[in-house]
Amino acid sequence: MTVTVTTFGPADEQAIDQAYRIGAARLAADLPDFPPFCRQRFTAMVRHPMPGTAPVNLLAHLDGEPAGHLALDLPQLDNTENASADLSVHPAYRRRGVGRALVQHGLAVLREHGRKRVSAMSMAHLPGAPDRPSAGAAFATAFGAVDALPDVRRRLDTADLDQAKLDTLLADARGRATGYEVVCWRGHTPDDLVADVAYLDGRLLADAPMGDLAWEPEQVDAERLRGTELALAARGRRRYHVGVRHQASGRLVAWTLLDVGASADWHSFQQITIVDPEHRGHRLGLLAKIENLRHLLAHEPAVRVIDTFNAGSNDHMIAINEQLGFRVMDRWSNWQLTI
């Protein structure tokens, strides 16, 4: 058996298609409750990367058959000693050295670019077997990676929403949020909110629990935010936002985002939720999340489930999510490997 690894770029339609098919097979086998692997999202990730990142895509063939894909992201504006990775091996070609060949080739690329650390996510345990490490966990530890930040995925089934409870929680939050007002929008952020949203976006990695993950806060300005919005639009993400404005200052001081992908109208991801530290203690996070949940469902009535990931130590956000009805699905690891 011979494994060959090559790099491909945004103009290589055949390689993009082969890598997409590998990712689709991996997702269907490993995460069957997720939405189908989205071709539009994958193609746009190759052709329209996030601003401030330099992607490297590696394709592995086993005896001439496309068998594995490794996507590397190399930050350019901050975290310039770091990289992130996403490894996919087709289920039909596992345990034949494909993943190892891709990782070894990828590490050589990262060393050439002066990177000192690389991070990646995988499910921590086999489904239904919380004491048995997943194949991804065994693979990561074999390379010497450490679980730097345990994560938990929770899911909300919209059919089980307790609307009366949400009404009570919302009334309480509004009572604590005197002097603040809710602002809703879809898609691109209005011009008058861009600076505030960029500031809040840049605070996320400074405020969220990061465990031992050596990832520094990102420097987000209006230009970078607009670039991110264009990249997300190219991927087909339909985005629903709620912000909370402090009336005295006119500033947006809380923000949350839900989005729906192009491949499945029944599924949404809860993305960022952030409150400016100077305005905490007013239930603004809870207020924003309930308002945005209803905002989303008013425009996307087909959504049946919403998934969210939280650091296992993020007690405050976990408590809010569980009040809304999110329940644990599985546990994940943020692996970090020193190169």
C-alpha positions, -999 to +999 in steps of 0.1 A: +000+000+000+014+034-010+002+067+004+009+099-015+002+134-002-002+164-024-012+201-018-042+215-037-055+250-042-087+268-050-085+262-087-082+224-085-118+214-089-111+177-090-091+177-057-118+199-041-145+174-051-124+144-039-118+161-005-154+170-002-164+133-008-140+122+019-154+147+044-190+137+035-182+100+041-164+108+074-193+129+087-220+104+078-200+076+096-189+095+126-216+121+133-248+108+118-270+132+138-252+162+122-265+179+091-251+165+058-216+177+049-223+209+029-206+211-005-211+249-007-196+254+027-166+232+020-159+247-014-161+282+000-137+273+028-111+264+002-118+294-021-130+321+004-110+316+036-116+337+066-097+371+066-063+369+083-058+332+076-037+313+051-052+278+043-032+248+033-051+218+019-035+184+017-050+154-002-039+118+004-043+090-021-039+053-011-028+033-041-042+060-063-076+063-046-085+095-027-085+085+009-078+115+032-078+153+036-060+176+060-070+212+062-046+236+079-053+272+088-023+294+095-033+327+112-016+358+098-027+387+119-024+372+154-015+337+168+013+336+143+030+308+161-002+287+160-022+267+135-055+248+135-062+215+117-091+193+106-083+157+095-106+135+075-099+099+065-125+080+044-140+052+065-131+027+038-094+035+041-088+038+078-060+020+097-038+020+066-015+049+075-034+076+056-040+098+086-005+094+099+010+103+065-012+134+063-003+146+098+035+140+092+033+159+060+013+187+077+037+190+105+065+195+080+045+223+064+039+240+097+076+238+107+085+254+074+061+283+083+076+287+118+045+274+137+051+260+172+016+246+180-013+231+162-048+225+176-077+203+164-110+190+177-124+155+180-151+137+199-136+126+232-154+092+237-172+066+217-210+074+214-227+057+243-194+046+259-182+075+281-152+055+294-139+044+260-117+069+241-128+076+205-105+068+176-097+105+172-086+107+209-064+076+205-049+090+173-042+124+189-025+110+220-004+087+199+012+119+184+017+134+218-012+159+217-028+169+250-065+177+256-060+214+264-097+224+266-125+199+271-158+209+254-193+197+256-219+197+228-255+203+239-286+202+217-320+219+220-350+202+204-373+230+194-404+208+197-397+205+234-394+243+240-413+253+271-427+287+259-442+295+293-409+291+309-392+312+283-418+339+289-409+339+326-372+339+320-375+367+294-397+389+317-371+384+345-343+393+322-361+424+309-367+435+345-329+433+352-320+451+320-335+485+326-317+510+304-310+485+276-328+478+244-328+448+220-317+451+184-323+423+158-308+418+124-301+392+098-270+386+076-245+415+074-242+438+104-257+473+100-230+499+095-238+517+127-232+485+147-200+472+130-175+488+154-193+475+185-197+440+171-161+439+161-151+449+196-173+422+211-161+396+186-125+404+196-133+399+233-145+363+229-111+346+233-101+370+261-133+363+281-142+326+274-125+298+293-095+286+273-081+259+296-045+252+285-051+261+249-024+286+239-045+308+217-043+346+221-073+370+216-079+380+180-076+415+168-109+422+152-118+455+135-145+465+111-126+454+080-119+420+095-155+416+105-168+425+070-143+400+056-157+373+079-192+381+069-184+378+032-167+344+039-197+331+058-221+343+031-201+324+005-205+293+027-242+297+026-246+305+063-279+323+071-272+344+102-295+357+128-283+382+154-295+399+185-276+427+202-283+446+233-277+484+232-269+504+263-292+534+259-271+559+278-240+554+258-256+542+225-231+512+224-240+476+217-227+458+247-240+422+242-243+401+210-254+366+201-255+347+168-274+317+155-269+304+120-284+278+095-264+261+068-272+256+031-274+218+034-301+214+061-329+238+070-337+217+101-304+224+119-289+255+135-257+262+154-256+285+184-225+305+177-210+334+197-227+349+228-207+377+245-215+404+270-191+433+276-176+428+311-187+463+322-223+454+316-226+420+332-250+412+360-281+425+341-291+391+325-281+405+290-268+371+279-301+354+287-321+382+273-302+381+240-303+344+236-341+341+242-348+370+218-326+355+192-341+320+196-375+334+188-360+356+160-345+325+144-376+304+146-398+332+132-378+332+100-367+295+100-397+275+111-382+242+098-354+243+124-358+213+147-326+212+166-299+237+176-264+225+187-240+245+208-205+238+221-192+252+255-160+247+274-167+222+301-157+249+327-180+276+313-205+273+341-223+306+335-231+299+298-239+263+305-264+274+331-281+297+306-282+270+279-297+245+303-324+269+314-333+272+277-335+234+274-302+224+259-291+189+269-257+171+267-251+151+235-214+143+237-180+155+249-152+168+228-115+175+231-095+205+218-062+189+212-029+209+212+003+195+199+036+213+204+056+210+172 
